Amino acid sequence: PKEREVVASPREGSVRAKRRVAADQLESASMIGSYDDVSSMPDWAVPEVAFLGRSNVGKSSMLNALVGSRKAVAIASKRPGRTRRINVFRVADRRGTTCAFIDLPGYGYAALAKSEQTAIGTFVEGYLDQRRQLKLVVLILDARRRADEAAVDLEVLDALRAR
């Protein structure tokens, strides 16, 4: 089986975890819930991998591809800006090892009211700053963007590096 390396980038003071996972070893994935408040999210010892990117960049589609399920676990919409809450999915491999994939709302979708964009941005930042379970953030970029359109992506990358 094709292997991919999974590396959890630890927060300061924790031990670096590294292990190889065969691409066909993911056994199950299920949605745990949708949250618009970090304090209402599960308080568990499950490591979380968050997926972040522009609206309509393909975060939900990537989650579905990684899980490899015949039935889509994350709903992928053709309309940008549909994910407005933090969607949590529990994923398990054949050995029973679990982690959580976190589908974060996208950024950069102008059709939302400015106040709604600000509210979503605030709770996503709260998630990124407060979740001790968060071990890795995957920033998905659209390679088709022109350099002048990518300024927002670079700002997000800089903000992630600063955390």
KOLTORTI-587367 format. One record per residue: residue number from 1; residue in one letter; x, y, z of N, C-alpha, C in turn. Coordinates in steps of 0.1 Angstrom, whole numbers. Each point is the difference from the previous one (the first is absolute). Layout:
N
lummi resi->NUM; resn->A; n.u->X; n.v->Y; n.w->Z; ca.u->X; ca.v->Y; ca.w->Z; c.u->X; c.v->Y; c.w->Z .
...
***
This chain:
163
lummi resi->1; resn->P; n.u->8; n.v->-12; n.w->0; ca.u->-8; ca.v->12; ca.w->0; c.u->9; c.v->13; c.w->0 .
lummi resi->2; resn->K; n.u->-6; n.v->10; n.w->-6; ca.u->7; ca.v->13; ca.w->-1; c.u->0; c.v->5; c.w->14 .
lummi resi->3; resn->E; n.u->12; n.v->5; n.w->5; ca.u->1; ca.v->6; ca.w->13; c.u->1; c.v->15; c.w->0 .
lummi resi->4; resn->R; n.u->-5; n.v->6; n.w->10; ca.u->3; ca.v->15; ca.w->1; c.u->4; c.v->2; c.w->15 .
lummi resi->5; resn->E; n.u->8; n.v->10; n.w->2; ca.u->5; ca.v->3; ca.w->13; c.u->-9; c.v->10; c.w->7 .
lummi resi->6; resn->V; n.u->-4; n.v->-4; n.w->12; ca.u->-9; ca.v->9; ca.w->8; c.u->9; c.v->6; c.w->11 .
lummi resi->7; resn->V; n.u->1; n.v->13; n.w->0; ca.u->8; ca.v->6; ca.w->10; c.u->-8; c.v->10; c.w->8 .
lummi resi->8; resn->A; n.u->-1; n.v->-2; n.w->13; ca.u->-7; ca.v->10; ca.w->8; c.u->10; c.v->10; c.w->5 .
lummi resi->9; resn->S; n.u->-3; n.v->12; n.w->-4; ca.u->9; ca.v->11; ca.w->4; c.u->-4; c.v->4; c.w->14 .
lummi resi->10; resn->P; n.u->8; n.v->-3; n.w->10; ca.u->-4; ca.v->2; ca.w->14; c.u->0; c.v->14; c.w->5 .
lummi resi->11; resn->R; n.u->-8; n.v->3; n.w->9; ca.u->1; ca.v->13; ca.w->7; c.u->12; c.v->-1; c.w->9 .
lummi resi->12; resn->E; n.u->5; n.v->12; n.w->5; ca.u->12; ca.v->0; ca.w->8; c.u->-2; c.v->-8; c.w->13 .
lummi resi->13; resn->G; n.u->11; n.v->-8; n.w->3; ca.u->0; ca.v->-8; ca.w->12; c.u->-5; c.v->-14; c.w->-2 .
lummi resi->14; resn->S; n.u->-6; n.v->-3; n.w->-12; ca.u->-5; ca.v->-14; ca.w->-2; c.u->11; c.v->-8; c.w->-7 .
lummi resi->15; resn->V; n.u->-3; n.v->-13; n.w->-1; ca.u->9; ca.v->-9; ca.w->-7; c.u->-4; c.v->-1; c.w->-15 .
lummi resi->16; resn->R; n.u->10; n.v->0; n.w->-8; ca.u->-3; ca.v->-1; ca.w->-15; c.u->-4; c.v->-14; c.w->-3 .
lummi resi->17; resn->A; n.u->-12; n.v->-1; n.w->-7; ca.u->-5; ca.v->-12; ca.w->-4; c.u->1; c.v->-2; c.w->-15 .
lummi resi->18; resn->K; n.u->5; n.v->-12; n.w->-4; ca.u->2; ca.v->-2; ca.w->-14; c.u->-3; c.v->-15; c.w->-2 .
lummi resi->19; resn->R; n.u->-9; n.v->-3; n.w->-10; ca.u->-2; ca.v->-14; ca.w->-4; c.u->-5; c.v->-1; c.w->-14 .
lummi resi->20; resn->R; n.u->3; n.v->-11; n.w->-6; ca.u->-4; ca.v->-2; ca.w->-14; c.u->-14; c.v->-7; c.w->0 .
lummi resi->21; resn->V; n.u->-8; n.v->4; n.w->-9; ca.u->-14; ca.v->-5; ca.w->-1; c.u->-2; c.v->-4; c.w->-15 .
lummi resi->22; resn->A; n.u->-4; n.v->-12; n.w->-2; ca.u->-3; ca.v->-5; ca.w->-14; c.u->-13; c.v->7; c.w->-4 .
lummi resi->23; resn->A; n.u->0; n.v->5; n.w->-12; ca.u->-12; ca.v->8; ca.w->-5; c.u->-13; c.v->-8; c.w->0 .
lummi resi->24; resn->D; n.u->1; n.v->-13; n.w->-1; ca.u->-12; ca.v->-8; ca.w->1; c.u->-4; c.v->-5; c.w->14 .
lummi resi->25; resn->Q; n.u->7; n.v->5; n.w->10; ca.u->-3; ca.v->-5; ca.w->14; c.u->-11; c.v->8; c.w->7 .
lummi resi->26; resn->L; n.u->-5; n.v->11; n.w->-6; ca.u->-10; ca.v->7; ca.w->7; c.u->-13; c.v->-8; c.w->-1 .
lummi resi->27; resn->E; n.u->-6; n.v->-3; n.w->11; ca.u->-11; ca.v->-10; ca.w->1; c.u->-13; c.v->7; c.w->1 .
lummi resi->28; resn->S; n.u->-1; n.v->11; n.w->7; ca.u->-13; ca.v->6; ca.w->2; c.u->1; c.v->15; c.w->2 .
lummi resi->29; resn->A; n.u->-10; n.v->7; n.w->-3; ca.u->-1; ca.v->15; ca.w->3; c.u->-15; c.v->3; c.w->2 .
lummi resi->30; resn->S; n.u->-2; n.v->8; n.w->10; ca.u->-13; ca.v->4; ca.w->3; c.u->0; c.v->14; c.w->5 .
lummi resi->31; resn->M; n.u->-11; n.v->7; n.w->-3; ca.u->-1; ca.v->14; ca.w->5; c.u->-5; c.v->0; c.w->14 .
lummi resi->32; resn->I; n.u->8; n.v->8; n.w->8; ca.u->-3; ca.v->1; ca.w->14; c.u->-10; c.v->12; c.w->2 .
lummi resi->33; resn->G; n.u->2; n.v->11; n.w->-7; ca.u->-9; ca.v->11; ca.w->2; c.u->5; c.v->13; c.w->-7 .
lummi resi->34; resn->S; n.u->-8; n.v->10; n.w->0; ca.u->3; ca.v->14; ca.w->-5; c.u->0; c.v->9; c.w->11 .
lummi resi->35; resn->Y; n.u->10; n.v->9; n.w->1; ca.u->0; ca.v->9; ca.w->12; c.u->3; c.v->14; c.w->-5 .
lummi resi->36; resn->D; n.u->-6; n.v->10; n.w->7; ca.u->3; ca.v->14; ca.w->-2; c.u->6; c.v->6; c.w->12 .
lummi resi->37; resn->D; n.u->3; n.v->-8; n.w->10; ca.u->6; ca.v->4; ca.w->13; c.u->10; c.v->-10; c.w->4 .
lummi resi->38; resn->V; n.u->12; n.v->4; n.w->2; ca.u->11; ca.v->-9; ca.w->3; c.u->-3; c.v->-7; c.w->14 .
lummi resi->39; resn->S; n.u->-6; n.v->6; n.w->9; ca.u->-3; ca.v->-5; ca.w->13; c.u->-10; c.v->-12; c.w->-1 .
lummi resi->40; resn->S; n.u->-8; n.v->-1; n.w->-10; ca.u->-10; ca.v->-11; ca.w->-1; c.u->6; c.v->-12; c.w->-8 .
lummi resi->41; resn->M; n.u->12; n.v->1; n.w->-4; ca.u->6; ca.v->-11; ca.w->-7; c.u->4; c.v->-11; c.w->10 .
lummi resi->42; resn->P; n.u->2; n.v->-13; n.w->-5; ca.u->3; ca.v->-11; ca.w->9; c.u->13; c.v->3; c.w->7 .
lummi resi->43; resn->D; n.u->0; n.v->-4; n.w->13; ca.u->12; ca.v->1; ca.w->8; c.u->6; c.v->-14; c.w->1 .
lummi resi->44; resn->W; n.u->8; n.v->-3; n.w->-9; ca.u->6; ca.v->-14; ca.w->-1; c.u->15; c.v->0; c.w->-2 .
lummi resi->45; resn->A; n.u->6; n.v->-11; n.w->1; ca.u->14; ca.v->-2; ca.w->-2; c.u->4; c.v->-3; c.w->-14 .
lummi resi->46; resn->V; n.u->-9; n.v->2; n.w->-10; ca.u->2; ca.v->-4; ca.w->-14; c.u->7; c.v->11; c.w->-7 .
lummi resi->47; resn->P; n.u->12; n.v->-3; n.w->-6; ca.u->7; ca.v->11; ca.w->-8; c.u->-8; c.v->5; c.w->-11 .
lummi resi->48; resn->E; n.u->0; n.v->13; n.w->-3; ca.u->-7; ca.v->6; ca.w->-10; c.u->9; c.v->5; c.w->-12 .
lummi resi->49; resn->V; n.u->-5; n.v->-2; n.w->-12; ca.u->7; ca.v->5; ca.w->-12; c.u->-10; c.v->9; c.w->-7 .
lummi resi->50; resn->A; n.u->3; n.v->13; n.w->0; ca.u->-9; ca.v->10; ca.w->-6; c.u->3; c.v->3; c.w->-14 .
lummi resi->51; resn->F; n.u->-10; n.v->2; n.w->-9; ca.u->2; ca.v->3; ca.w->-14; c.u->-5; c.v->14; c.w->-2 .
lummi resi->52; resn->L; n.u->9; n.v->9; n.w->-5; ca.u->-3; ca.v->14; ca.w->-1; c.u->3; c.v->5; c.w->-14 .
lummi resi->53; resn->G; n.u->-8; n.v->9; n.w->-6; ca.u->2; ca.v->5; ca.w->-13; c.u->-11; c.v->9; c.w->-4 .
lummi resi->54; resn->R; n.u->2; n.v->6; n.w->-12; ca.u->-11; ca.v->9; ca.w->-5; c.u->-13; c.v->-8; c.w->-2 .
lummi resi->55; resn->S; n.u->-11; n.v->8; n.w->0; ca.u->-13; ca.v->-7; ca.w->-3; c.u->1; c.v->-6; c.w->-14 .
lummi resi->56; resn->N; n.u->-5; n.v->-12; n.w->-1; ca.u->0; ca.v->-7; ca.w->-13; c.u->13; c.v->-4; c.w->-6 .
lummi resi->57; resn->V; n.u->10; n.v->-2; n.w->9; ca.u->13; ca.v->-5; ca.w->-4; c.u->1; c.v->-15; c.w->-1 .
lummi resi->58; resn->G; n.u->-10; n.v->-6; n.w->7; ca.u->-1; ca.v->-15; ca.w->0; c.u->4; c.v->-7; c.w->13 .
lummi resi->59; resn->K; n.u->-3; n.v->7; n.w->11; ca.u->3; ca.v->-6; ca.w->13; c.u->-8; c.v->-12; c.w->2 .
lummi resi->60; resn->S; n.u->-13; n.v->1; n.w->-2; ca.u->-9; ca.v->-12; ca.w->2; c.u->3; c.v->-11; c.w->-9 .
lummi resi->61; resn->S; n.u->3; n.v->3; n.w->-13; ca.u->3; ca.v->-10; ca.w->-10; c.u->13; c.v->-7; c.w->5 .
lummi resi->62; resn->M; n.u->10; n.v->7; n.w->5; ca.u->12; ca.v->-6; ca.w->4; c.u->-2; c.v->-9; c.w->12 .
lummi resi->63; resn->L; n.u->-9; n.v->4; n.w->9; ca.u->-3; ca.v->-9; ca.w->12; c.u->-6; c.v->-13; c.w->-5 .
lummi resi->64; resn->N; n.u->-9; n.v->1; n.w->-10; ca.u->-6; ca.v->-12; ca.w->-5; c.u->10; c.v->-9; c.w->-7 .
lummi resi->65; resn->A; n.u->9; n.v->6; n.w->-8; ca.u->10; ca.v->-7; ca.w->-7; c.u->10; c.v->-7; c.w->10 .
lummi resi->66; resn->L; n.u->3; n.v->6; n.w->11; ca.u->9; ca.v->-6; ca.w->10; c.u->-6; c.v->-11; c.w->7 .
lummi resi->67; resn->V; n.u->-13; n.v->1; n.w->3; ca.u->-8; ca.v->-11; ca.w->7; c.u->-2; c.v->-11; c.w->-10 .
lummi resi->68; resn->G; n.u->-2; n.v->3; n.w->-13; ca.u->-2; ca.v->-11; ca.w->-10; c.u->-13; c.v->-7; c.w->1 .
lummi resi->69; resn->S; n.u->-9; n.v->6; n.w->7; ca.u->-14; ca.v->-7; ca.w->2; c.u->-7; c.v->1; c.w->-13 .
lummi resi->70; resn->R; n.u->-8; n.v->-10; n.w->-3; ca.u->-9; ca.v->1; ca.w->-12; c.u->-10; c.v->10; c.w->1 .
lummi resi->71; resn->K; n.u->-5; n.v->2; n.w->12; ca.u->-10; ca.v->10; ca.w->3; c.u->7; c.v->13; c.w->6 .
lummi resi->72; resn->A; n.u->-3; n.v->11; n.w->-6; ca.u->7; ca.v->12; ca.w->5; c.u->-3; c.v->3; c.w->15 .
lummi resi->73; resn->V; n.u->10; n.v->2; n.w->7; ca.u->-1; ca.v->3; ca.w->15; c.u->-2; c.v->15; c.w->2 .
lummi resi->74; resn->A; n.u->8; n.v->8; n.w->-7; ca.u->-2; ca.v->15; ca.w->0; c.u->-7; c.v->4; c.w->-12 .
lummi resi->75; resn->I; n.u->-10; n.v->9; n.w->2; ca.u->-8; ca.v->4; ca.w->-12; c.u->8; c.v->11; c.w->-7 .
lummi resi->76; resn->A; n.u->3; n.v->-2; n.w->-13; ca.u->7; ca.v->9; ca.w->-9; c.u->-11; c.v->7; c.w->-8 .
lummi resi->77; resn->S; n.u->0; n.v->13; n.w->1; ca.u->-9; ca.v->8; ca.w->-8; c.u->6; c.v->7; c.w->-12 .
lummi resi->78; resn->K; n.u->-7; n.v->2; n.w->-10; ca.u->5; ca.v->8; ca.w->-11; c.u->0; c.v->15; c.w->3 .
lummi resi->79; resn->R; n.u->-8; n.v->4; n.w->9; ca.u->-1; ca.v->14; ca.w->4; c.u->10; c.v->3; c.w->12 .
lummi resi->80; resn->P; n.u->9; n.v->10; n.w->-2; ca.u->9; ca.v->3; ca.w->10; c.u->-7; c.v->6; c.w->12 .
lummi resi->81; resn->G; n.u->6; n.v->-1; n.w->12; ca.u->-5; ca.v->6; ca.w->12; c.u->-11; c.v->-8; c.w->7 .
lummi resi->82; resn->R; n.u->-2; n.v->-13; n.w->-4; ca.u->-10; ca.v->-8; ca.w->7; c.u->4; c.v->-5; c.w->14 .
lummi resi->83; resn->T; n.u->12; n.v->-3; n.w->2; ca.u->5; ca.v->-4; ca.w->13; c.u->1; c.v->12; c.w->9 .
lummi resi->84; resn->R; n.u->-9; n.v->1; n.w->10; ca.u->1; ca.v->12; ca.w->9; c.u->2; c.v->-4; c.w->14 .
lummi resi->85; resn->R; n.u->2; n.v->-13; n.w->2; ca.u->2; ca.v->-5; ca.w->14; c.u->12; c.v->-9; c.w->-1 .
lummi resi->86; resn->I; n.u->6; n.v->-3; n.w->12; ca.u->11; ca.v->-10; ca.w->0; c.u->-6; c.v->-14; c.w->0 .
lummi resi->87; resn->N; n.u->3; n.v->-8; n.w->-10; ca.u->-5; ca.v->-13; ca.w->-2; c.u->10; c.v->-10; c.w->5 .
lummi resi->88; resn->V; n.u->-4; n.v->-9; n.w->9; ca.u->10; ca.v->-10; ca.w->6; c.u->-4; c.v->-14; c.w->-4 .
lummi resi->89; resn->F; n.u->11; n.v->-7; n.w->-5; ca.u->-2; ca.v->-14; ca.w->-5; c.u->10; c.v->-8; c.w->8 .
lummi resi->90; resn->R; n.u->-4; n.v->-11; n.w->5; ca.u->9; ca.v->-10; ca.w->7; c.u->4; c.v->-10; c.w->-11 .
lummi resi->91; resn->V; n.u->13; n.v->-3; n.w->-1; ca.u->5; ca.v->-9; ca.w->-9; c.u->8; c.v->-11; c.w->7 .
lummi resi->92; resn->A; n.u->-2; n.v->-13; n.w->-4; ca.u->7; ca.v->-11; ca.w->7; c.u->7; c.v->-8; c.w->-11 .
lummi resi->93; resn->D; n.u->11; n.v->-6; n.w->3; ca.u->7; ca.v->-9; ca.w->-9; c.u->-3; c.v->-14; c.w->5 .
lummi resi->94; resn->R; n.u->5; n.v->-10; n.w->-7; ca.u->-3; ca.v->-14; ca.w->3; c.u->5; c.v->-5; c.w->14 .
lummi resi->95; resn->R; n.u->9; n.v->7; n.w->6; ca.u->5; ca.v->-3; ca.w->13; c.u->-8; c.v->7; c.w->11 .
lummi resi->96; resn->G; n.u->-9; n.v->8; n.w->-4; ca.u->-9; ca.v->7; ca.w->10; c.u->6; c.v->13; c.w->4 .
lummi resi->97; resn->T; n.u->11; n.v->4; n.w->-5; ca.u->6; ca.v->13; ca.w->3; c.u->-9; c.v->11; c.w->-6 .
lummi resi->98; resn->T; n.u->-3; n.v->10; n.w->7; ca.u->-9; ca.v->10; ca.w->-5; c.u->6; c.v->14; c.w->1 .
lummi resi->99; resn->C; n.u->-5; n.v->8; n.w->-9; ca.u->3; ca.v->15; ca.w->0; c.u->-13; c.v->7; c.w->-5 .
lummi resi->100; resn->A; n.u->0; n.v->13; n.w->0; ca.u->-11; ca.v->7; ca.w->-4; c.u->4; c.v->9; c.w->-12 .
lummi resi->101; resn->F; n.u->-7; n.v->0; n.w->-11; ca.u->2; ca.v->10; ca.w->-11; c.u->-10; c.v->11; c.w->3 .
lummi resi->102; resn->I; n.u->5; n.v->12; n.w->-1; ca.u->-8; ca.v->12; ca.w->3; c.u->-1; c.v->8; c.w->-13 .
lummi resi->103; resn->D; n.u->-12; n.v->2; n.w->-5; ca.u->-3; ca.v->8; ca.w->-12; c.u->-4; c.v->14; c.w->4 .
lummi resi->104; resn->L; n.u->10; n.v->9; n.w->-1; ca.u->-2; ca.v->14; ca.w->4; c.u->-7; c.v->8; c.w->-11 .
lummi resi->105; resn->P; n.u->-8; n.v->10; n.w->4; ca.u->-6; ca.v->9; ca.w->-10; c.u->11; c.v->6; c.w->-9 .
lummi resi->106; resn->G; n.u->-3; n.v->3; n.w->-12; ca.u->10; ca.v->6; ca.w->-9; c.u->0; c.v->15; c.w->2 .
lummi resi->107; resn->Y; n.u->10; n.v->7; n.w->-5; ca.u->1; ca.v->14; ca.w->1; c.u->0; c.v->6; c.w->-14 .
lummi resi->108; resn->G; n.u->-3; n.v->13; n.w->-1; ca.u->1; ca.v->7; ca.w->-13; c.u->-12; c.v->0; c.w->-8 .
lummi resi->109; resn->Y; n.u->-12; n.v->-4; n.w->5; ca.u->-12; ca.v->0; ca.w->-8; c.u->-8; c.v->13; c.w->3 .
lummi resi->110; resn->A; n.u->0; n.v->8; n.w->-10; ca.u->-5; ca.v->14; ca.w->1; c.u->-15; c.v->1; c.w->1 .
lummi resi->111; resn->A; n.u->-8; n.v->-11; n.w->-4; ca.u->-15; ca.v->1; ca.w->0; c.u->-6; c.v->0; c.w->14 .
lummi resi->112; resn->L; n.u->8; n.v->-4; n.w->10; ca.u->-5; ca.v->0; ca.w->14; c.u->0; c.v->15; c.w->5 .
lummi resi->113; resn->A; n.u->-9; n.v->3; n.w->9; ca.u->1; ca.v->13; ca.w->6; c.u->13; c.v->1; c.w->8 .
lummi resi->114; resn->K; n.u->5; n.v->12; n.w->0; ca.u->13; ca.v->3; ca.w->7; c.u->-1; c.v->-5; c.w->15 .
lummi resi->115; resn->S; n.u->-11; n.v->3; n.w->6; ca.u->-2; ca.v->-4; ca.w->14; c.u->1; c.v->-15; c.w->2 .
lummi resi->116; resn->E; n.u->-6; n.v->-8; n.w->-10; ca.u->1; ca.v->-14; ca.w->0; c.u->14; c.v->-5; c.w->-2 .
lummi resi->117; resn->Q; n.u->7; n.v->6; n.w->-10; ca.u->14; ca.v->-4; ca.w->-3; c.u->8; c.v->2; c.w->13 .
lummi resi->118; resn->T; n.u->-2; n.v->11; n.w->7; ca.u->8; ca.v->3; ca.w->12; c.u->-3; c.v->-10; c.w->11 .
lummi resi->119; resn->A; n.u->-13; n.v->-3; n.w->2; ca.u->-4; ca.v->-10; ca.w->10; c.u->7; c.v->-13; c.w->-3 .
lummi resi->120; resn->I; n.u->-1; n.v->-5; n.w->-12; ca.u->6; ca.v->-13; ca.w->-4; c.u->15; c.v->1; c.w->2 .
lummi resi->121; resn->G; n.u->7; n.v->10; n.w->-4; ca.u->14; ca.v->2; ca.w->2; c.u->4; c.v->-1; c.w->15 .
lummi resi->122; resn->T; n.u->-8; n.v->7; n.w->8; ca.u->3; ca.v->0; ca.w->15; c.u->-1; c.v->-14; c.w->6 .
lummi resi->123; resn->F; n.u->-11; n.v->-8; n.w->-4; ca.u->0; ca.v->-13; ca.w->7; c.u->10; c.v->-10; c.w->-6 .
lummi resi->124; resn->V; n.u->4; n.v->2; n.w->-13; ca.u->10; ca.v->-8; ca.w->-5; c.u->14; c.v->3; c.w->7 .
lummi resi->125; resn->E; n.u->3; n.v->13; n.w->2; ca.u->12; ca.v->3; ca.w->7; c.u->-1; c.v->-5; c.w->14 .
lummi resi->126; resn->G; n.u->-11; n.v->0; n.w->6; ca.u->-2; ca.v->-5; ca.w->14; c.u->3; c.v->-15; c.w->0 .
lummi resi->127; resn->Y; n.u->-5; n.v->-7; n.w->-10; ca.u->4; ca.v->-15; ca.w->-1; c.u->15; c.v->-1; c.w->-1 .
lummi resi->128; resn->L; n.u->6; n.v->7; n.w->-10; ca.u->14; ca.v->-2; ca.w->-2; c.u->9; c.v->4; c.w->12 .
lummi resi->129; resn->D; n.u->-5; n.v->9; n.w->8; ca.u->7; ca.v->5; ca.w->12; c.u->-2; c.v->-9; c.w->13 .
lummi resi->130; resn->Q; n.u->-13; n.v->-5; n.w->1; ca.u->-4; ca.v->-6; ca.w->12; c.u->1; c.v->-15; c.w->1 .
lummi resi->131; resn->R; n.u->-1; n.v->-7; n.w->-11; ca.u->-1; ca.v->-15; ca.w->0; c.u->13; c.v->-6; c.w->3 .
lummi resi->132; resn->R; n.u->1; n.v->-6; n.w->12; ca.u->12; ca.v->-8; ca.w->3; c.u->1; c.v->-13; c.w->-8 .
lummi resi->133; resn->Q; n.u->-11; n.v->-5; n.w->-5; ca.u->0; ca.v->-12; ca.w->-8; c.u->5; c.v->2; c.w->-14 .
lummi resi->134; resn->L; n.u->1; n.v->13; n.w->-5; ca.u->4; ca.v->3; ca.w->-13; c.u->15; c.v->-3; c.w->-2 .
lummi resi->135; resn->K; n.u->3; n.v->-9; n.w->-9; ca.u->14; ca.v->-4; ca.w->-2; c.u->6; c.v->4; c.w->-13 .
lummi resi->136; resn->L; n.u->-9; n.v->2; n.w->-10; ca.u->5; ca.v->3; ca.w->-13; c.u->-11; c.v->9; c.w->-8 .
lummi resi->137; resn->V; n.u->5; n.v->10; n.w->-7; ca.u->-9; ca.v->8; ca.w->-8; c.u->5; c.v->-2; c.w->-15 .
lummi resi->138; resn->V; n.u->-9; n.v->-4; n.w->-8; ca.u->3; ca.v->-2; ca.w->-15; c.u->-6; c.v->12; c.w->-7 .
lummi resi->139; resn->L; n.u->8; n.v->9; n.w->-5; ca.u->-4; ca.v->11; ca.w->-8; c.u->-1; c.v->-4; c.w->-15 .
lummi resi->140; resn->I; n.u->-12; n.v->0; n.w->-5; ca.u->-2; ca.v->-4; ca.w->-14; c.u->0; c.v->13; c.w->-9 .
lummi resi->141; resn->L; n.u->9; n.v->0; n.w->-10; ca.u->1; ca.v->12; ca.w->-9; c.u->-5; c.v->-4; c.w->-14 .
lummi resi->142; resn->D; n.u->-5; n.v->10; n.w->-7; ca.u->-4; ca.v->-2; ca.w->-14; c.u->11; c.v->5; c.w->-9 .
lummi resi->143; resn->A; n.u->7; n.v->-9; n.w->-6; ca.u->11; ca.v->3; ca.w->-8; c.u->-4; c.v->9; c.w->-13 .
lummi resi->144; resn->R; n.u->-12; n.v->1; n.w->-3; ca.u->-5; ca.v->7; ca.w->-11; c.u->-1; c.v->15; c.w->3 .
lummi resi->145; resn->R; n.u->1; n.v->4; n.w->12; ca.u->-1; ca.v->14; ca.w->4; c.u->12; c.v->8; c.w->-5 .
lummi resi->146; resn->R; n.u->-2; n.v->12; n.w->-5; ca.u->11; ca.v->9; ca.w->-4; c.u->6; c.v->5; c.w->13 .
lummi resi->147; resn->A; n.u->13; n.v->5; n.w->-2; ca.u->8; ca.v->4; ca.w->12; c.u->-8; c.v->11; c.w->7 .
lummi resi->148; resn->D; n.u->-6; n.v->10; n.w->-7; ca.u->-7; ca.v->11; ca.w->7; c.u->-12; c.v->-5; c.w->7 .
lummi resi->149; resn->E; n.u->-6; n.v->-12; n.w->-3; ca.u->-12; ca.v->-5; ca.w->7; c.u->5; c.v->-8; c.w->12 .
lummi resi->150; resn->A; n.u->12; n.v->-4; n.w->0; ca.u->5; ca.v->-9; ca.w->11; c.u->4; c.v->7; c.w->12 .
lummi resi->151; resn->A; n.u->-1; n.v->13; n.w->1; ca.u->5; ca.v->8; ca.w->11; c.u->-7; c.v->-4; c.w->13 .
lummi resi->152; resn->V; n.u->-13; n.v->-3; n.w->-1; ca.u->-8; ca.v->-5; ca.w->12; c.u->5; c.v->-13; c.w->5 .
lummi resi->153; resn->D; n.u->4; n.v->-9; n.w->-9; ca.u->5; ca.v->-13; ca.w->3; c.u->14; c.v->1; c.w->7 .
lummi resi->154; resn->L; n.u->8; n.v->10; n.w->-4; ca.u->13; ca.v->2; ca.w->6; c.u->-2; c.v->6; c.w->14 .
lummi resi->155; resn->E; n.u->-10; n.v->8; n.w->2; ca.u->-3; ca.v->6; ca.w->13; c.u->-4; c.v->-11; c.w->10 .
lummi resi->156; resn->V; n.u->-9; n.v->-10; n.w->-5; ca.u->-4; ca.v->-11; ca.w->8; c.u->12; c.v->-9; c.w->4 .
lummi resi->157; resn->L; n.u->8; n.v->-2; n.w->-10; ca.u->12; ca.v->-8; ca.w->3; c.u->9; c.v->6; c.w->10 .
lummi resi->158; resn->D; n.u->2; n.v->13; n.w->-1; ca.u->8; ca.v->8; ca.w->10; c.u->-6; c.v->-1; c.w->14 .
lummi resi->159; resn->A; n.u->-14; n.v->1; n.w->0; ca.u->-7; ca.v->-1; ca.w->13; c.u->2; c.v->-14; c.w->6 .
lummi resi->160; resn->L; n.u->0; n.v->-10; n.w->-8; ca.u->1; ca.v->-14; ca.w->5; c.u->15; c.v->-2; c.w->5 .
lummi resi->161; resn->R; n.u->9; n.v->6; n.w->-7; ca.u->14; ca.v->-2; ca.w->5; c.u->3; c.v->7; c.w->13 .
lummi resi->162; resn->A; n.u->-8; n.v->11; n.w->2; ca.u->2; ca.v->8; ca.w->13; c.u->-6; c.v->-7; c.w->12 .
lummi resi->163; resn->R; n.u->-9; n.v->-10; n.w->-2; ca.u->-6; ca.v->-7; ca.w->11; c.u->9; c.v->-10; c.w->6 .
***
